Amino acid sequence: MKNVSCAIYGAGSLGTVLGAYITKNGGKIDLINRNKAHVAALNEKGAIITGTVDMTVPVTAFTPDEMTKKYDVIFLMTKQLYNKEVVTMLKDFLTENGVIVTLQNGIPEPGIAEIVGEEHTMGCTVEWGAALTAPGVCTLTSEPDSLSFHMGKMKGITDEQFNTVKEILELMCPVHEEKNLIGARWSKLLINATFSGLGTVVGGVFGDVSENKDAKKIAVRCMKECIDVGHAAGAEFVPVQGKDITKLFYYTNAFKRTFAQLLLPIAMKKHRAIEPSMLQDIKNGKPCEVDAINGVVCEWGRKCGVPTPINDRIVEIIKKEQEGKLKCVASNIIYFDDLL
């Protein structure tokens, strides 16, 4: 990390936690966020991380209009909604060999590469969760021993660039190199579509999906849809934290489907307290990125001729919640009854 300039653009819940860990363990990184109150609190009191850990770390934070220098590494952690504008702007803040590392949901790498080039684009999936609870204060909702990143690169990224980014992220937790970046993306998309999607529908955390008997029935169907669509799109799903999700949760008969439902609370135990980012957005009156999560499954399903009734319904319900036509409540699970 020597003489490497790096920043987190979109340092909200996940970005603040990442920045705190990197700084605490000897790295230097700028935290950039549009929320002026959050930036002010970070500079005045440091990043306060609660939940499964307890630490306060002095950090350096800026708003986007205060950015002045170029960076070798920019970790992109905003919502995908405004990627075209954001990435176009960030292009001017990259050094000659600088890279944008997207830690966003969905499959954002191709769109980013169109703007900055494949030789400046890397992708990383985040296997943990956090929530912004107050300006400068974030709650880590995953257990400390279950934190990890899965990282891959587009064509043109050198080993030196890759290893530099890996070294930075390892200041927080283990980084698994993914030769199959798209497979890693589809595996993370499956988790997000299922637990973030349904968690937002019922207004709860991941555990409210994995431990509720009615929600579990929908969850395993959602997972199967994602796997069917991913396979039709040519993706080979990669293991998530050592678990082969296609073997564990894909079913071809009623017995395997029931077994998959029984496995859910065990598989999600260490992440049960994660509150979906989409639900956080709706609570805060912000547009959520359902089109970049469940909507991606639906889009690829249409392209590949694979029906996605569960994901279609999740998108429909979340958009109604976002518009204020539905509340984010547990009873929303009844809207899937006709699909069972």
FENWOBEL-V568317 format. One record per residue. N is the residue number from 1. SS is DSSP state (~ for helix, > for strand, _ for the rest). D_FIRST is the distance of its C-alpha to the first C-alpha in Angstrom with 2 decimals. Layout:
n=N ss=SS d_first=D_FIRST
n=N ss=SS d_first=D_FIRST
This chain:
n=1 ss=_ d_first=0.00
n=2 ss=_ d_first=3.79
n=3 ss=_ d_first=6.29
n=4 ss=_ d_first=5.35
n=5 ss=_ d_first=8.42
n=6 ss=> d_first=9.35
n=7 ss=> d_first=12.68
n=8 ss=> d_first=15.10
n=9 ss=> d_first=18.40
n=10 ss=_ d_first=21.28
n=11 ss=_ d_first=19.99
n=12 ss=_ d_first=23.22
n=13 ss=~ d_first=23.75
n=14 ss=~ d_first=21.04
n=15 ss=~ d_first=18.47
n=16 ss=~ d_first=19.25
n=17 ss=~ d_first=18.95
n=18 ss=~ d_first=15.56
n=19 ss=~ d_first=14.36
n=20 ss=~ d_first=16.08
n=21 ss=~ d_first=14.52
n=22 ss=~ d_first=10.86
n=23 ss=~ d_first=11.97
n=24 ss=~ d_first=14.23
n=25 ss=_ d_first=11.81
n=26 ss=_ d_first=9.58
n=27 ss=_ d_first=7.36
n=28 ss=_ d_first=8.65
n=29 ss=_ d_first=10.50
n=30 ss=> d_first=13.98
n=31 ss=> d_first=16.74
n=32 ss=> d_first=19.42
n=33 ss=_ d_first=22.89
n=34 ss=_ d_first=26.43
n=35 ss=_ d_first=27.97
n=36 ss=~ d_first=28.57
n=37 ss=~ d_first=29.78
n=38 ss=~ d_first=26.68
n=39 ss=~ d_first=24.40
n=40 ss=~ d_first=26.72
n=41 ss=~ d_first=26.75
n=42 ss=~ d_first=22.97
n=43 ss=~ d_first=22.87
n=44 ss=~ d_first=25.97
n=45 ss=~ d_first=25.65
n=46 ss=_ d_first=22.10
n=47 ss=> d_first=21.37
n=48 ss=> d_first=24.17
n=49 ss=> d_first=23.74
n=50 ss=> d_first=26.99
n=51 ss=> d_first=28.64
n=52 ss=_ d_first=27.52
n=53 ss=_ d_first=25.15
n=54 ss=_ d_first=25.72
n=55 ss=> d_first=23.06
n=56 ss=> d_first=22.59
n=57 ss=> d_first=19.20
n=58 ss=_ d_first=19.05
n=59 ss=_ d_first=17.11
n=60 ss=> d_first=17.18
n=61 ss=> d_first=19.30
n=62 ss=> d_first=21.12
n=63 ss=_ d_first=23.86
n=64 ss=~ d_first=23.56
n=65 ss=~ d_first=25.93
n=66 ss=~ d_first=23.71
n=67 ss=_ d_first=20.82
n=68 ss=_ d_first=20.62
n=69 ss=_ d_first=17.36
n=70 ss=_ d_first=15.77
n=71 ss=> d_first=12.57
n=72 ss=> d_first=10.38
n=73 ss=> d_first=10.49
n=74 ss=> d_first=13.55
n=75 ss=> d_first=14.56
n=76 ss=> d_first=18.34
n=77 ss=_ d_first=20.34
n=78 ss=_ d_first=23.65
n=79 ss=_ d_first=26.91
n=80 ss=~ d_first=27.79
n=81 ss=~ d_first=30.96
n=82 ss=~ d_first=29.67
n=83 ss=~ d_first=27.06
n=84 ss=~ d_first=28.87
n=85 ss=~ d_first=28.87
n=86 ss=~ d_first=25.40
n=87 ss=~ d_first=23.61
n=88 ss=~ d_first=25.81
n=89 ss=~ d_first=24.75
n=90 ss=~ d_first=20.98
n=91 ss=~ d_first=21.39
n=92 ss=~ d_first=21.90
n=93 ss=~ d_first=18.60
n=94 ss=> d_first=16.48
n=95 ss=> d_first=15.24
n=96 ss=> d_first=17.09
n=97 ss=> d_first=14.79
n=98 ss=> d_first=13.52
n=99 ss=> d_first=14.18
n=100 ss=> d_first=16.02
n=101 ss=> d_first=15.49
n=102 ss=> d_first=18.81
n=103 ss=_ d_first=19.31
n=104 ss=_ d_first=22.93
n=105 ss=_ d_first=26.10
n=106 ss=_ d_first=28.41
n=107 ss=_ d_first=27.53
n=108 ss=_ d_first=25.76
n=109 ss=~ d_first=23.89
n=110 ss=~ d_first=26.94
n=111 ss=~ d_first=27.69
n=112 ss=~ d_first=24.21
n=113 ss=~ d_first=24.17
n=114 ss=~ d_first=27.55
n=115 ss=~ d_first=26.13
n=116 ss=~ d_first=22.79
n=117 ss=_ d_first=23.35
n=118 ss=~ d_first=22.33
n=119 ss=~ d_first=19.70
n=120 ss=~ d_first=17.84
n=121 ss=> d_first=18.65
n=122 ss=> d_first=17.18
n=123 ss=> d_first=18.87
n=124 ss=> d_first=18.19
n=125 ss=> d_first=20.93
n=126 ss=> d_first=20.75
n=127 ss=_ d_first=22.93
n=128 ss=_ d_first=23.59
n=129 ss=_ d_first=25.27
n=130 ss=> d_first=25.44
n=131 ss=> d_first=27.79
n=132 ss=> d_first=27.72
n=133 ss=> d_first=30.64
n=134 ss=> d_first=30.70
n=135 ss=_ d_first=28.73
n=136 ss=_ d_first=25.53
n=137 ss=> d_first=26.62
n=138 ss=> d_first=25.56
n=139 ss=> d_first=27.04
n=140 ss=> d_first=25.12
n=141 ss=_ d_first=27.91
n=142 ss=_ d_first=26.59
n=143 ss=_ d_first=26.72
n=144 ss=~ d_first=23.51
n=145 ss=~ d_first=24.15
n=146 ss=~ d_first=24.46
n=147 ss=_ d_first=21.09
n=148 ss=> d_first=19.31
n=149 ss=> d_first=17.84
n=150 ss=> d_first=19.24
n=151 ss=> d_first=17.32
n=152 ss=> d_first=18.69
n=153 ss=> d_first=18.54
n=154 ss=_ d_first=21.24
n=155 ss=_ d_first=22.61
n=156 ss=_ d_first=20.71
n=157 ss=_ d_first=17.15
n=158 ss=_ d_first=15.67
n=159 ss=~ d_first=14.23
n=160 ss=~ d_first=11.11
n=161 ss=~ d_first=10.81
n=162 ss=~ d_first=11.84
n=163 ss=~ d_first=9.59
n=164 ss=~ d_first=6.39
n=165 ss=~ d_first=8.44
n=166 ss=~ d_first=9.76
n=167 ss=~ d_first=6.89
n=168 ss=~ d_first=6.61
n=169 ss=~ d_first=10.40
n=170 ss=_ d_first=10.92
n=171 ss=_ d_first=10.23
n=172 ss=_ d_first=13.63
n=173 ss=_ d_first=15.58
n=174 ss=> d_first=16.19
n=175 ss=> d_first=15.37
n=176 ss=> d_first=18.22
n=177 ss=> d_first=18.01
n=178 ss=_ d_first=21.07
n=179 ss=_ d_first=22.89
n=180 ss=_ d_first=25.40
n=181 ss=~ d_first=23.56
n=182 ss=~ d_first=26.93
n=183 ss=~ d_first=28.29
n=184 ss=~ d_first=25.51
n=185 ss=~ d_first=26.26
n=186 ss=~ d_first=29.94
n=187 ss=~ d_first=29.45
n=188 ss=~ d_first=27.59
n=189 ss=~ d_first=30.21
n=190 ss=~ d_first=32.92
n=191 ss=~ d_first=31.59
n=192 ss=~ d_first=31.22
n=193 ss=~ d_first=34.56
n=194 ss=~ d_first=36.30
n=195 ss=~ d_first=34.97
n=196 ss=~ d_first=33.64
n=197 ss=~ d_first=36.61
n=198 ss=~ d_first=39.27
n=199 ss=~ d_first=37.68
n=200 ss=~ d_first=38.05
n=201 ss=~ d_first=41.59
n=202 ss=~ d_first=42.69
n=203 ss=_ d_first=40.73
n=204 ss=_ d_first=38.95
n=205 ss=> d_first=35.88
n=206 ss=~ d_first=34.98
n=207 ss=~ d_first=37.33
n=208 ss=~ d_first=40.19
n=209 ss=~ d_first=39.89
n=210 ss=~ d_first=39.30
n=211 ss=_ d_first=41.97
n=212 ss=_ d_first=44.73
n=213 ss=~ d_first=47.41
n=214 ss=~ d_first=48.08
n=215 ss=~ d_first=44.49
n=216 ss=~ d_first=43.65
n=217 ss=~ d_first=46.34
n=218 ss=~ d_first=44.71
n=219 ss=~ d_first=41.16
n=220 ss=~ d_first=41.97
n=221 ss=~ d_first=43.79
n=222 ss=~ d_first=40.81
n=223 ss=~ d_first=38.59
n=224 ss=~ d_first=41.18
n=225 ss=~ d_first=41.33
n=226 ss=~ d_first=37.57
n=227 ss=~ d_first=37.74
n=228 ss=~ d_first=40.83
n=229 ss=~ d_first=39.32
n=230 ss=~ d_first=36.00
n=231 ss=~ d_first=37.98
n=232 ss=~ d_first=40.25
n=233 ss=_ d_first=37.28
n=234 ss=_ d_first=36.15
n=235 ss=_ d_first=33.22
n=236 ss=_ d_first=32.62
n=237 ss=_ d_first=31.36
n=238 ss=_ d_first=28.60
n=239 ss=_ d_first=28.72
n=240 ss=> d_first=27.24
n=241 ss=_ d_first=25.82
n=242 ss=_ d_first=28.08
n=243 ss=> d_first=31.12
n=244 ss=_ d_first=32.90
n=245 ss=~ d_first=34.13
n=246 ss=~ d_first=36.55
n=247 ss=~ d_first=38.32
n=248 ss=~ d_first=38.40
n=249 ss=~ d_first=39.51
n=250 ss=_ d_first=41.22
n=251 ss=_ d_first=44.98
n=252 ss=_ d_first=48.07
n=253 ss=_ d_first=50.74
n=254 ss=~ d_first=51.59
n=255 ss=~ d_first=50.87
n=256 ss=~ d_first=47.27
n=257 ss=~ d_first=46.80
n=258 ss=~ d_first=48.04
n=259 ss=~ d_first=45.80
n=260 ss=~ d_first=42.76
n=261 ss=~ d_first=43.81
n=262 ss=~ d_first=44.05
n=263 ss=~ d_first=40.51
n=264 ss=~ d_first=38.90
n=265 ss=~ d_first=38.79
n=266 ss=~ d_first=37.48
n=267 ss=~ d_first=34.65
n=268 ss=_ d_first=33.61
n=269 ss=~ d_first=34.22
n=270 ss=~ d_first=30.66
n=271 ss=~ d_first=30.14
n=272 ss=_ d_first=33.68
n=273 ss=_ d_first=32.81
n=274 ss=_ d_first=30.66
n=275 ss=> d_first=32.37
n=276 ss=_ d_first=32.10
n=277 ss=~ d_first=30.20
n=278 ss=~ d_first=33.28
n=279 ss=~ d_first=35.52
n=280 ss=~ d_first=33.38
n=281 ss=~ d_first=33.73
n=282 ss=~ d_first=37.47
n=283 ss=~ d_first=37.93
n=284 ss=_ d_first=36.22
n=285 ss=_ d_first=38.36
n=286 ss=_ d_first=35.59
n=287 ss=_ d_first=35.89
n=288 ss=_ d_first=34.19
n=289 ss=_ d_first=32.69
n=290 ss=~ d_first=35.31
n=291 ss=~ d_first=35.76
n=292 ss=~ d_first=32.15
n=293 ss=_ d_first=32.70
n=294 ss=~ d_first=36.32
n=295 ss=~ d_first=37.30
n=296 ss=~ d_first=35.12
n=297 ss=~ d_first=37.04
n=298 ss=~ d_first=40.29
n=299 ss=~ d_first=39.41
n=300 ss=~ d_first=38.54
n=301 ss=~ d_first=41.60
n=302 ss=~ d_first=43.78
n=303 ss=~ d_first=42.28
n=304 ss=~ d_first=42.87
n=305 ss=_ d_first=46.15
n=306 ss=_ d_first=45.00
n=307 ss=_ d_first=46.51
n=308 ss=_ d_first=44.16
n=309 ss=~ d_first=46.65
n=310 ss=~ d_first=44.48
n=311 ss=~ d_first=41.48
n=312 ss=~ d_first=43.93
n=313 ss=~ d_first=45.44
n=314 ss=~ d_first=42.14
n=315 ss=~ d_first=41.27
n=316 ss=~ d_first=44.82
n=317 ss=~ d_first=44.74
n=318 ss=~ d_first=41.34
n=319 ss=~ d_first=42.44
n=320 ss=~ d_first=45.61
n=321 ss=~ d_first=43.67
n=322 ss=~ d_first=41.53
n=323 ss=_ d_first=44.77
n=324 ss=_ d_first=46.36
n=325 ss=_ d_first=48.99
n=326 ss=_ d_first=47.86
n=327 ss=_ d_first=46.36
n=328 ss=_ d_first=43.43
n=329 ss=_ d_first=45.58
n=330 ss=~ d_first=46.09
n=331 ss=~ d_first=49.46
n=332 ss=~ d_first=47.86
n=333 ss=~ d_first=47.61
n=334 ss=~ d_first=51.30
n=335 ss=~ d_first=50.43
n=336 ss=~ d_first=49.45
n=337 ss=~ d_first=52.78
n=338 ss=~ d_first=54.30
n=339 ss=~ d_first=51.49
n=340 ss=_ d_first=51.93
